[in-house]
């Protein structure tokens, strides 16, 4: 595997951030929500896209999954 310094830096940040909250996911989410509320720009949440189950089609005797 290739050592990517950017990925290493992100993993280090993630580890430090999680350790700051004793790896408590609820506390991490609370902190992120608080940061979101203090953010100067308006943040929007888009509605979720409807789920469309994949379908199978026969094309040249092969099955193709279409999303």
C-alpha positions as CSV (number, residue, x, y, z in Angstrom):
1,X,0.0,0.0,0.0
2,X,1.2,3.5,-0.8
3,X,1.7,5.8,2.1
4,X,-0.3,9.0,1.4
5,X,0.7,11.9,3.6
6,X,-2.8,13.5,3.2
7,X,-4.6,10.4,4.3
8,X,-2.1,10.0,7.2
9,X,-2.8,13.5,8.3
10,X,-6.6,13.0,8.1
11,X,-6.4,9.8,10.1
12,X,-4.2,11.6,12.7
13,X,-6.8,14.4,13.0
14,X,-9.7,11.9,13.3
15,X,-7.9,10.0,16.0
16,X,-7.1,13.2,18.0
17,X,-10.7,14.4,17.6
18,X,-12.2,11.2,18.7
19,X,-9.8,10.9,21.7
20,X,-10.8,14.4,22.7
21,X,-14.3,13.1,23.4
22,X,-13.1,9.7,24.8
23,X,-14.4,8.1,21.6
24,X,-18.0,8.9,22.6
25,X,-20.0,9.1,19.4
26,X,-22.9,11.0,21.0
27,X,-20.5,13.6,22.3
28,X,-18.8,13.9,18.9
29,X,-22.2,14.4,17.2
30,X,-23.2,17.0,19.8
31,X,-20.0,18.9,19.2
32,X,-20.5,18.8,15.4
33,X,-24.1,20.1,15.8
34,X,-22.9,22.9,18.0
35,X,-20.3,23.9,15.5
36,X,-22.9,23.8,12.8
37,X,-25.1,26.2,14.8
38,X,-22.3,28.6,15.3
39,X,-21.2,28.6,11.6
40,X,-21.5,31.9,9.9
41,X,-22.9,30.7,6.6
42,X,-26.3,29.1,6.3
43,X,-26.1,25.3,6.0
44,X,-28.9,23.5,4.2
45,X,-30.1,19.9,4.3
46,X,-31.5,18.4,1.2
47,X,-34.3,15.8,1.4
48,X,-33.2,12.3,0.9
49,X,-33.5,10.9,-2.6
50,X,-36.2,8.2,-2.9
51,X,-34.8,4.6,-2.8
52,X,-35.1,2.8,-6.1
53,X,-34.2,-0.9,-5.8
54,X,-31.8,-2.1,-8.5
55,X,-33.2,-4.0,-11.4
56,X,-31.8,-6.8,-13.5
57,X,-31.8,-6.5,-17.3
58,X,-30.6,-9.0,-19.9
59,X,-28.1,-7.5,-22.3
60,X,-26.1,-9.7,-24.6
61,X,-26.7,-12.7,-22.4
62,X,-25.2,-11.0,-19.4
63,X,-26.9,-9.6,-16.4
64,X,-26.4,-5.9,-15.8
65,X,-27.4,-4.2,-12.6
66,X,-29.0,-0.9,-13.3
67,X,-29.4,1.7,-10.6
